[in-house]
Amino acid sequence: MKRLSVTAVSLLAGALLTGCAGSGTGHSEQSQQLDAARASLQKVKNDPQVLRSAPLDVVRAGESLARAEGFSGYWGSGADVRHYALLSLRFSQIASEHSVLIVNQERLASLEQERLRLQQALRDAKLLSIAQQGQAQDTQMASLTRDQAERGLVMTLSDVLFEPGQASLNASANRALLKLVQFLQLNPRRIVRVEGYADNQGTQEQNVQLSMARAQEVANVMEDLGVDKKRIHVQGFGETYPVAENASRRGREQNRRVEIVFSDELGNLSAPR
């Protein structure tokens, strides 16, 4: 009987030790899940854009986290803690994703409005006589372009057109682009090469891709305004051929530019750089 009692006590002690170890592991996992949910919630609460576009999801994330923290104080409720911590984390993720979606939708709506405005301005301009337009455009283009010998006539779209690391055109480019499109419509044999450039921020590969995206953005606007795609050649040069020092903010702004190279009146375009 003594031997049986000792054996029983040993088995019971082993079971208790195993249970305690398992409980410790589970508690550590719960703490990690709660910390992840707290960090994710704090991130979206600190983002004004998320609070504006997805307030309900942020509230749900907070409510779920509060329930998880409440259950964490009770022994044996690990499943509930994990469930509500995961639910809180997912609501925070949904809020962040919803915010990105809303921003993109607003940007697309703004771009569409600007495109329609430019198209209307172009239609209004066509009400002028061809002779009047031709004379006015020749004068305007002469003031906007310069002769670079082997490259021919070159028009530089500058004046802070692009934000750092961005390919979207600022509104300051619209007037120059409208004059450019009108000039090409009055000179149907001319073609152009749209060249994109970047400052020296980022890697060389990134800057080449970014400059190409900027040139393509200008080409897309020209196409939207009625210029045949076949008349537009697109090229990106990255941070090469800067027109100002990259050491200053103003210099970098000038280097984030697009240049339009015109063919002659017969459609002969100079060789690329």
WOCOR-V519109 format. One record per backbone hydrogen bond with DSSP energy under -1.0 kcal/mol. NH is the residue of the N-H (numbers start at 0). CO is the residue of the C=O. If there is no record, write none. Layout:
nh = {NH & NH}
co = {CO & CO}
This chain:
nh = {4 & 5 & 6 & 7 & 8 & 9 & 10 & 11 & 12 & 13 & 14 & 15 & 16 & 17 & 18 & 19 & 20 & 21 & 22 & 23 & 24 & 25 & 26 & 27 & 28 & 29 & 30 & 31 & 32 & 33 & 34 & 35 & 36 & 37 & 38 & 39 & 40 & 41 & 42 & 43 & 44 & 45 & 50 & 51 & 52 & 53 & 57 & 58 & 59 & 60 & 61 & 62 & 63 & 64 & 65 & 66 & 67 & 68 & 69 & 70 & 71 & 72 & 73 & 76 & 80 & 81 & 82 & 83 & 84 & 85 & 86 & 87 & 88 & 89 & 90 & 91 & 92 & 93 & 94 & 95 & 96 & 97 & 98 & 99 & 100 & 101 & 102 & 103 & 104 & 105 & 106 & 107 & 108 & 109 & 110 & 111 & 112 & 113 & 114 & 115 & 116 & 117 & 118 & 119 & 120 & 121 & 122 & 123 & 124 & 125 & 126 & 127 & 132 & 133 & 134 & 135 & 136 & 137 & 138 & 139 & 140 & 141 & 142 & 143 & 144 & 145 & 147 & 150 & 153 & 154 & 156 & 165 & 169 & 172 & 173 & 176 & 177 & 178 & 179 & 180 & 181 & 182 & 183 & 184 & 185 & 189 & 191 & 192 & 193 & 194 & 195 & 196 & 197 & 206 & 207 & 208 & 209 & 210 & 211 & 212 & 213 & 214 & 215 & 216 & 217 & 218 & 219 & 220 & 221 & 222 & 223 & 224 & 225 & 226 & 230 & 231 & 232 & 234 & 236 & 239 & 251 & 252 & 253 & 254 & 255 & 256 & 257 & 258 & 259 & 260 & 261 & 262 & 263 & 266}
co = {0 & 1 & 2 & 3 & 4 & 5 & 6 & 7 & 8 & 9 & 10 & 11 & 12 & 13 & 14 & 15 & 16 & 17 & 18 & 19 & 20 & 21 & 22 & 23 & 24 & 25 & 26 & 27 & 28 & 29 & 30 & 31 & 32 & 33 & 34 & 35 & 36 & 37 & 38 & 39 & 40 & 41 & 46 & 47 & 48 & 49 & 53 & 54 & 55 & 56 & 57 & 58 & 59 & 60 & 61 & 62 & 63 & 64 & 65 & 66 & 67 & 69 & 70 & 73 & 76 & 77 & 78 & 79 & 80 & 81 & 82 & 83 & 84 & 85 & 86 & 87 & 88 & 89 & 90 & 91 & 92 & 93 & 94 & 95 & 96 & 97 & 98 & 99 & 100 & 101 & 102 & 103 & 104 & 105 & 106 & 107 & 108 & 109 & 110 & 111 & 112 & 113 & 114 & 115 & 116 & 117 & 118 & 119 & 120 & 121 & 123 & 124 & 128 & 129 & 130 & 131 & 132 & 133 & 134 & 135 & 136 & 137 & 138 & 139 & 140 & 153 & 151 & 147 & 145 & 259 & 257 & 162 & 160 & 169 & 170 & 172 & 173 & 174 & 175 & 176 & 177 & 178 & 179 & 180 & 181 & 186 & 230 & 260 & 232 & 258 & 234 & 256 & 237 & 202 & 203 & 204 & 205 & 206 & 207 & 208 & 209 & 210 & 211 & 212 & 213 & 214 & 215 & 216 & 217 & 218 & 219 & 220 & 222 & 221 & 227 & 228 & 191 & 193 & 195 & 236 & 247 & 248 & 249 & 250 & 251 & 254 & 156 & 194 & 154 & 192 & 152 & 190 & 267 & 263}
